[in-house]
Amino acid sequence: MNQKIQILPETLCNQIAAGEVVERPASVLKELVENALDAGADRILVEIEQGGKRLLRITDNGHGMNRDDAFLCLERHATSKIRSEQDLFRLQTLGFRGEALPSIAAVSRMALRTRGTDSLEGWEIVTEGGRVLRAGAVGMPVGTVIEVRNLFFNVPARRKFLRRDETELGHLSEALTRLALASPGVHVRLTHNARLLWEVNRQNGLAERIGELLGRDILRGLVPLREFPEAPWRLHGLLSRPELHRSTNSGMFSYINGRFIRDRVVQHAVAEGYRHLLPKGRYPLAVLFLELPADLVDVNVHPTKQEVRFREQSQVHDLIVAAVRETLARPAAAATRQPALAPQEVATRQAQAVPTGEVPSKIRDPHAAYLTKAGPQPAPDPVHKVHEVHQATPPEQVATLFAPPAAENPTPEPNGYGSMTILGQFRGSYLVCQAGDDLVLVDQHAAHERIGFEKLCAQYRLGTLERQLLLFPLVLEFDFRHAQLISEYRDLLGRLAFELEPFGGRSFALKSVPALLQNVAAEPLLRDLMDDLAEFGVTRQVDRQVEKLLLKMACHGMVRANQSLTPAEMRALLDQLDQVPYNRQCPHGRPITVCWQLAEVERLFQRG
């Protein structure tokens, strides 16, 4: 009988392993620079030729290796970073598998030169296709130099899939940028074909590193994340204001214990935090760091180590959403930190923030509580912080820009919309205002829409959800996975006004739905809700559907464009705008204000 199962030759096994680790030159750079960082290097030089296809040289000043370790590091599954199975669940290093160097050597011509801190001389090993060609002593400073030449020279089918030099160079620069962002204290230099592309020196903090790598203009559009030091978690970083966004999520950098990741849970949580703040199809910029005990996250789920698995997935998701929402609630708040409010207390204050006074006629109906006079206003300040993002911030003022934001509160800001001087109304749609030396246009419909939406949402969160009983219960059958979830979360679904009773097997009788959702098909909504529960452990589909209806109510019941307002009504609108969070954008993500500085206006009239 012919034997069908065979043991593959070692050379082919090494190439298969290399295929898992080495996708393109950027993969090589990532693995080698991570090793340099694990070795304690604070100076890393990256030299590239022809997009990394001809040469990729990494030089670092880490602690290096002695002769025996230099040979052992070329063997598969040889590593200094783990010793036992338990170590896999308390990793403190970026690399750990012991596959990078042998996998890279298997598909290239590689030269390794290294010298340990306790050695008087270095050691050089030259390989080709994974075979050692020569080895010997060499003079060099402490550290490691790895040269990778002719990547995929022995795997022509893989080499054909490499792109143009410019494309590969873009991937290389992006990979190095991700690593450099997480290591502000490391000097990094990148050259291509002997030409310097970029270089960052050692810096004191994340803000300086972002300014050097991503640009000072982007830095001015970022605000510090509202930190949640909830042991054993720590979340910190920087977020873009809602007016700064991109067409892709390439500007989102997320790190878990210093390791760059592209995780669905984290990306979904950030997007959830920006919901109703960005235009459709746009993405924010963010540099986020989540630090947690190593045993609460599994990084050993993918060869590239860019995907992770959290033990408390829903907790991580909710932590990020809460931090993003609280940060964006007052992006231009004062520098002094105020006591943080619990979400329930925030909603209570927003719902109860109904100032007394005469209500202008056009605003009295149908939502009189949303726009009322807020009482005496503070004097205008020459600096209007609501439009702070438009003002150039010199490097020496970066620390002031990144002062912690104040907590949410319904008290009018001293330098907010209420402090502006109203000059008039343009075409019955825009309020013309003066803020210090700035000229500001306010979209009255967008402003009123944000006010009404936030008030309606606060009242919804506070009150008991009204339910609509179905005249004839709807019998729904689910697959086994969804049926199990419904049984597990029946109490939660009941609190959301979805009353479900077992009807035999995998069927359930739906007896009531939320009153606000009575016109929404119940079955598709429940199935979407179950998918959400399965993936994130929490329900958000109901809130999304409710918010859609609240948004429609806010849109149709608010002050419209082409509607004349009296001075008292304009003032009430601005006063109330100060009392709601996220008051820079309407719920659709469009800007509420446009601002021109005095210098910009004078330039239009050619005045110096």
C-alpha positions in Angstrom: 0.0 0.0 0.0 1.4 3.4 -1.0 2.2 5.7 1.9 0.5 9.1 1.5 1.7 11.0 4.6 5.4 12.1 4.5 7.6 14.1 6.7 8.7 17.3 4.9 12.4 18.1 4.5 13.8 20.6 7.0 14.5 23.2 4.3 10.8 23.2 3.2 9.7 23.4 6.8 11.8 26.5 7.4 10.4 28.1 4.3 6.8 27.4 5.4 7.6 28.9 8.8 9.2 31.9 7.1 5.9 32.4 5.2 4.1 32.8 8.5 6.5 35.4 9.8 8.0 37.1 6.7 5.4 38.6 4.4 7.5 41.4 3.0 10.5 43.6 4.0 8.4 45.4 6.5 7.9 42.1 8.4 11.6 41.7 8.6 12.1 45.2 10.0 9.4 44.7 12.6 10.9 41.5 14.0 14.4 42.8 14.1 13.6 46.2 15.6 11.4 44.5 18.2 14.5 42.3 19.1 16.6 45.5 19.4 14.1 47.1 21.7 13.9 43.9 23.8 17.7 44.1 24.0 17.5 47.5 25.7 18.8 49.5 22.7 18.2 53.3 22.8 19.7 53.9 19.4 18.5 52.0 16.3 19.7 52.7 12.8 17.7 51.3 9.8 19.4 51.3 6.4 17.4 50.2 3.3 18.2 49.7 -0.4 15.6 49.2 -3.1 12.7 49.1 -0.8 14.3 46.5 1.4 14.5 43.9 -1.4 18.2 44.3 -1.9 19.3 45.2 1.6 17.9 45.8 5.1 20.4 46.6 7.8 19.5 47.1 11.5 22.1 48.4 13.8 21.4 48.8 17.6 23.4 49.4 20.8 21.6 46.8 22.9 23.3 44.3 25.2 24.2 42.0 22.3 25.1 38.3 22.4 28.1 36.1 23.1 29.4 33.5 20.7 27.2 30.6 21.8 24.0 32.6 21.9 24.8 34.0 18.4 24.7 30.4 17.0 21.7 29.3 19.1 19.6 32.3 18.0 19.6 30.9 14.4 17.9 27.7 15.5 14.2 27.4 15.4 12.2 27.9 18.6 15.4 29.2 20.4 14.7 32.2 22.6 15.9 33.9 25.7 12.5 35.3 26.6 10.5 32.4 27.8 11.4 29.3 29.8 8.1 27.5 30.5 4.5 27.2 29.4 3.5 29.7 32.2 5.7 32.3 30.7 3.5 32.5 27.6 0.8 34.1 29.8 3.0 36.7 31.5 5.0 38.1 28.6 6.9 41.3 29.1 8.8 41.4 25.8 7.8 42.2 22.2 9.4 39.1 20.7 9.3 35.6 22.3 8.7 32.8 19.7 12.3 32.3 18.6 11.2 32.0 15.0 12.2 35.4 13.6 15.9 35.0 12.9 15.8 31.4 11.5 12.8 32.3 9.4 14.5 35.4 8.0 17.7 33.5 7.4 15.8 30.7 5.5 14.7 33.1 2.7 17.7 35.5 2.5 21.4 36.0 2.6 21.9 37.2 6.2 24.9 38.4 8.1 24.7 38.6 11.9 27.4 40.6 13.9 27.0 40.9 17.6 29.0 41.6 20.8 27.8 41.1 24.3 28.5 43.4 27.2 30.8 40.9 28.8 32.8 40.1 25.6 36.0 41.7 24.4 35.3 40.8 20.8 32.2 40.4 18.6 31.2 37.4 16.5 30.0 37.3 12.9 27.9 34.6 11.3 27.0 34.6 7.5 24.2 32.4 6.2 22.5 31.8 2.9 19.1 30.2 2.7 19.4 29.1 6.3 22.9 27.4 5.9 25.9 28.8 7.8 28.6 29.7 5.3 31.2 31.1 7.6 31.7 32.4 11.2 34.5 34.2 13.0 35.5 36.8 15.5 35.1 40.5 14.5 35.9 43.8 16.2 32.8 46.0 16.9 31.2 47.9 19.7 28.6 46.3 22.1 25.3 45.7 20.2 24.1 43.9 17.2 24.1 44.5 13.4 21.9 42.3 11.1 22.1 42.6 7.4 19.4 40.9 5.3 20.2 40.8 1.6 18.2 39.5 -1.5 15.0 38.7 0.4 13.2 35.7 -1.1 16.1 35.0 -3.5 15.4 31.2 -3.1 11.6 31.5 -3.2 11.0 33.3 -6.5 7.2 32.7 -6.3 7.2 34.8 -3.1 9.5 37.5 -4.5 7.1 38.1 -7.4 4.4 39.3 -5.0 6.6 42.1 -3.7 5.6 45.5 -5.0 7.5 48.5 -6.3 10.3 49.9 -4.2 8.2 53.0 -3.3 5.4 50.8 -2.1 7.6 48.6 0.0 9.4 51.6 1.4 6.0 53.0 2.5 5.3 49.8 4.4 8.8 49.9 6.0 8.4 53.5 7.1 4.9 52.7 8.5 6.2 49.7 10.5 9.1 51.7 11.9 6.8 54.6 12.8 4.5 52.3 14.9 7.5 51.0 16.8 9.1 54.5 17.3 5.8 56.0 18.6 5.8 53.5 21.5 9.4 54.2 22.4 10.0 58.0 22.8 13.2 57.4 24.6 14.9 55.6 21.6 16.8 57.4 18.9 15.6 56.0 15.5 17.0 56.8 12.0 15.8 55.6 8.6 17.8 55.9 5.4 16.9 54.6 1.9 19.6 54.2 -0.8 22.0 56.2 1.4 19.6 59.1 1.7 18.2 60.1 5.1 14.3 59.8 5.1 13.6 60.7 8.7 15.2 60.7 12.1 13.9 61.2 15.7 16.1 61.9 18.7 15.4 60.7 22.2 12.4 62.5 23.6 10.8 63.0 27.0 7.3 62.0 26.2 4.7 60.8 23.8 3.5 64.3 22.7 7.0 65.3 21.5 7.4 62.0 19.6 4.0 62.4 17.9 5.0 65.9 16.8 8.2 64.6 15.2 6.7 61.6 13.5 3.2 62.7 12.6 3.6 66.4 12.4 3.1 69.5 14.6 -0.2 70.3 12.8 -1.6 67.0 13.8 -0.3 67.4 17.3 -2.2 70.6 17.8 -5.4 68.8 16.8 -5.0 66.1 19.6 -6.2 66.1 23.2 -5.0 63.9 26.0 -7.2 60.9 26.7 -9.2 61.0 30.0 -7.2 58.5 32.0 -8.9 55.7 33.9 -6.4 54.4 36.4 -8.7 51.5 37.4 -6.4 48.9 38.8 -5.1 46.7 37.3 -5.8 48.7 34.1 -4.3 51.9 32.8 -5.4 53.6 29.6 -3.7 56.7 28.3 -2.8 58.4 25.1 -4.0 61.2 22.7 -7.1 61.6 20.6 -8.0 63.9 17.7 -10.7 66.4 18.1 -13.8 65.5 16.1 -13.0 68.2 13.4 -9.7 66.3 12.6 -10.5 63.0 10.8 -9.4 60.9 7.8 -11.0 58.6 5.2 -9.3 55.5 6.6 -8.3 54.2 10.0 -4.6 54.3 9.2 -4.2 57.1 11.8 -5.3 54.9 14.7 -2.3 53.5 16.7 -3.3 51.2 19.5 -0.8 49.4 21.8 -1.3 46.7 24.5 1.6 46.7 27.0 3.7 48.5 24.4 2.9 46.1 21.6 1.2 47.6 18.4 -2.0 45.7 17.6 -4.8 45.9 15.2 -7.7 44.5 17.3 -11.3 44.6 16.3 -12.5 45.2 19.9 -10.2 48.2 20.4 -11.0 49.7 17.0 -14.8 49.2 17.5 -14.5 50.8 20.9 -12.8 53.9 19.6 -15.3 54.2 16.8 -18.1 53.8 19.3 -16.7 56.7 21.3 -16.8 58.9 18.3 -20.4 57.9 17.4 -22.5 61.0 16.3 -19.4 63.1 16.3 -17.8 62.3 12.9 -19.3 62.4 9.4 -20.2 59.0 7.9 -17.2 57.1 6.5 -14.6 59.2 8.4 -12.1 58.0 11.1 -10.3 59.7 13.9 -6.6 59.8 14.7 -5.6 58.2 18.0 -2.5 57.0 19.8 -3.8 54.8 22.6 -1.9 52.7 25.2 -3.6 50.1 27.4 -1.5 48.6 30.2 -2.8 45.6 32.0 -1.4 42.5 33.7 0.1 40.2 31.2 -2.1 37.3 32.3 -5.2 39.2 31.2 -4.2 39.3 27.5 -3.1 36.5 25.2 -0.7 37.8 22.5 0.1 34.3 21.2 -2.8 34.0 18.8 -1.2 35.1 15.5 2.3 34.8 14.0 2.6 38.5 13.5 1.4 39.1 17.1 -0.8 42.0 15.9 -4.0 40.3 17.1 -4.6 39.6 20.8 -7.3 38.0 22.9 -8.5 39.7 26.1 -9.7 37.7 29.1 -12.2 40.5 29.9 -13.1 41.6 26.4 -16.2 43.5 27.2 -14.5 45.3 30.1 -11.7 46.5 27.8 -14.3 47.6 25.3 -16.4 49.6 27.8 -13.3 51.2 29.4 -12.1 52.6 26.0 -15.6 53.8 25.0 -16.1 55.6 28.4 -12.6 57.2 28.2 -13.1 58.5 24.6 -16.6 59.8 25.3 -15.6 61.7 28.4 -12.5 63.1 26.7 -14.5 64.4 23.8 -17.3 65.8 25.9 -15.2 68.9 26.8 -12.3 69.0 24.3 -11.5 72.6 25.0 -12.1 72.6 28.7 -10.0 74.5 31.3 -6.7 73.0 32.4 -7.7 72.3 36.0 -9.1 68.9 36.6 -12.5 68.6 38.3 -13.8 65.6 40.2 -15.0 63.0 37.7 -18.7 62.3 37.6 -20.2 58.8 37.3 -22.1 58.3 34.0 -25.5 58.2 35.9 -24.7 61.5 37.6 -23.6 63.1 34.3 -26.9 62.1 32.7 -28.8 63.4 35.7 -27.2 66.8 35.6 -27.7 67.1 31.8 -31.4 66.1 32.1 -31.9 68.6 35.0 -29.9 71.4 33.5 -33.0 73.6 32.7 -32.1 77.2 33.6 -34.9 79.5 34.7 -35.9 82.7 32.9 -38.1 83.9 30.0 -38.2 81.4 27.1 -38.1 83.0 23.6 -41.3 82.2 21.6 -39.6 80.4 18.7 -37.8 78.1 21.1 -40.6 77.5 23.5 -42.3 74.8 21.4 -41.8 71.9 21.0 -38.6 71.7 23.1 -38.7 74.8 25.4 -36.6 73.1 28.1 -33.6 72.8 25.7 -33.1 76.5 25.0 -33.6 78.9 27.8 -31.8 81.9 29.1 -28.9 80.9 31.3 -28.7 84.1 33.4 -25.8 86.5 33.7 -22.9 85.8 31.3 -19.2 86.4 32.1 -17.3 89.0 30.2 -15.7 87.9 26.9 -12.2 86.6 27.1 -9.6 87.6 24.3 -8.9 83.9 23.8 -11.9 81.8 22.7 -11.1 78.3 23.8 -14.0 76.7 21.8 -11.9 77.5 18.7 -8.5 76.8 20.2 -7.7 74.1 17.6 -7.5 76.8 14.9 -4.8 78.7 16.7 -1.1 77.9 16.1 0.5 76.5 19.2 4.3 77.0 19.6 6.3 74.0 20.8 7.0 75.6 24.2 3.2 75.6 24.9 2.7 71.9 24.2 2.5 71.1 27.9 -0.3 73.6 28.3 -2.2 72.2 25.4 -2.0 68.7 26.9 -3.3 69.7 30.4 -5.9 67.2 31.6 -9.5 68.1 30.5 -12.2 68.9 33.0 -14.9 66.5 33.7 -18.3 66.9 32.2 -20.6 69.4 33.9 -23.6 71.5 32.8 -22.1 74.8 34.0 -21.5 77.3 31.2 -17.8 77.6 30.3 -16.3 81.1 31.1 -14.8 81.2 27.6 -17.5 79.2 25.8 -20.2 80.1 23.4 -22.1 82.2 26.0 -19.2 84.6 26.2 -19.3 85.5 22.5 -20.7 88.9 21.3 -23.6 88.4 18.9 -23.2 90.7 15.8 -26.3 89.5 13.9 -27.7 86.7 11.7 -26.7 85.8 8.1 -29.5 84.7 5.7 -31.6 83.5 8.6 -29.3 80.4 9.1 -26.0 81.5 10.7 -25.3 83.5 13.8 -22.4 86.0 13.3 -20.4 86.4 16.5 -17.2 87.9 17.8 -15.0 85.9 20.2 -12.1 88.0 21.3 -10.4 88.9 18.0 -12.0 86.0 16.2 -15.0 86.1 13.8 -17.3 83.1 14.3 -20.2 81.8 12.3 -22.6 79.4 14.2 -24.9 77.1 12.3 -28.1 77.6 14.3 -29.8 74.4 13.1 -26.7 72.2 13.9 -26.3 73.9 17.3 -29.9 73.4 18.3 -29.8 69.8 16.9 -26.9 68.9 19.2 -28.7 70.5 22.2 -31.9 68.6 21.6 -30.2 65.3 20.9 -28.1 65.4 24.1 -31.1 66.3 26.2 -33.3 63.6 24.8 -30.5 61.0 25.2 -30.0 62.0 28.9 -33.7 61.7 29.6 -33.8 58.3 27.9 -30.9 57.0 30.0 -32.5 58.2 33.2 -36.0 57.1 32.8 -37.6 53.6 32.8 -37.8 52.4 29.2 -41.4 52.4 28.1 -42.5 49.2 26.5 -45.1 48.4 23.9 -47.0 45.1 24.4 -47.6 43.2 21.3 -51.3 42.2 20.6 -50.1 38.9 19.3 -46.8 37.5 20.6 -44.3 36.9 17.9 -42.7 33.4 17.9 -39.1 33.5 16.8 -36.7 30.6 16.3 -33.0 31.1 16.7 -30.0 28.9 16.1 -28.4 27.2 19.0 -25.8 29.9 19.7 -28.3 32.7 19.8 -30.8 30.7 21.8 -28.1 30.1 24.5 -27.4 33.8 24.5 -31.1 34.7 24.9 -31.4 32.3 27.9 -28.3 33.8 29.5 -29.3 37.5 29.0 -33.1 37.3 29.4 -33.0 39.5 32.5 -30.9 42.1 30.6 -33.3 41.9 27.6 -36.2 42.4 29.9 -34.8 45.6 31.3 -34.5 46.8 27.7 -38.3 46.1 27.3 -37.7 42.9 25.2 -39.9 40.4 27.0 -39.1 36.9 25.8 -40.5 33.6 27.0 -39.3 30.1 26.1 -41.6 28.5 23.5 -40.0 25.1 23.2 -36.7 24.0 21.7 -34.9 27.0 20.3 -38.0 29.2 19.9 -39.0 32.2 22.0 -42.2 34.2 22.2 -41.6 38.0 22.0 -44.3 39.7 24.0 -43.1 43.3 24.1 -40.6 45.7 22.5 -39.3 49.2 23.5 -42.0 51.7 22.6 -39.5 53.9 20.8 -38.8 50.9 18.5 -42.3 49.8 17.8 -41.9 50.6 14.1 -38.6 48.7 13.8 -38.7 45.0 12.7 -38.2 43.1 16.0 -36.6 39.9 14.6 -33.7 41.5 12.6 -33.0 43.8 15.6 -32.9 40.9 18.0 -30.5 38.9 15.8 -28.2 41.9 15.4 -28.4 42.4 19.2 -27.4 38.7 19.7 -24.4 39.1 17.4 -23.4 42.1 19.4 -23.7 40.2 22.6 -21.6 37.3 21.3 -18.8 39.6 20.1 -18.6 42.2 22.7 -20.5 40.8 25.7 -22.8 43.9 25.9 -25.8 45.2 24.0 -25.5 48.2 21.8 -27.9 47.6 19.0 -30.8 48.8 21.0 -29.0 52.0 22.0 -28.1 52.6 18.4 -31.7 52.2 17.2 -33.0 54.4 20.0 -30.4 57.1 19.2 -31.4 57.0 15.6 -35.0 57.8 16.6 -33.9 60.4 19.1 -31.8 62.0 16.3 -34.8 62.2 14.0 -36.8 63.8 16.8 -34.0 66.3 17.5 -33.6 67.1 13.8 -37.3 67.7 13.1 -38.1 69.6 16.3 -35.3 72.1 16.3 -34.7 75.6 14.9 -34.4 75.3 11.2 -32.3 77.1 8.6 -33.8 80.2 7.1 -35.5 81.0 10.3 -35.1 84.5 11.8 -34.2 84.6 15.5 -34.4 87.6 17.9 -31.3 88.6 19.9 -32.8 86.9 23.0 -33.3 83.7 21.1 -29.7 83.8 19.7 -28.3 84.4 23.2 -30.4 81.5 24.6 -29.1 79.2 21.9 -25.5 80.0 22.6 -26.0 79.7 26.4 -27.6 76.3 26.1 -24.9 75.1 23.7 -22.4 75.6 26.6 -24.4 73.2 28.7 -24.2 70.1 26.6 -21.2 67.9 25.8 -19.7 67.3 22.3 -20.8 70.9 21.4 -18.5 71.3 18.4 -20.4 69.0 16.0 -24.0 68.2 15.3 -25.0 64.6 15.8 -24.3 63.9 12.2 -20.7 64.9 12.6 -20.9 68.3 10.8 -19.2 71.3 12.4 -21.3 73.7 14.4 -18.9 76.7 14.0 -16.4 78.1 11.6 -13.8 80.6 12.9 -11.5 83.2 11.3 -8.8 84.9 13.2 -8.3 88.6 12.9 -5.1 88.1 10.9 -7.0 86.0 8.4 -9.7 88.6 8.0 -7.1 91.4 7.6 -5.3 89.3 5.0 -8.4 89.2 2.9 -8.4 93.0 2.9 -4.7 93.2 2.2 -4.1 94.9 5.6 -0.8 94.4 7.4 
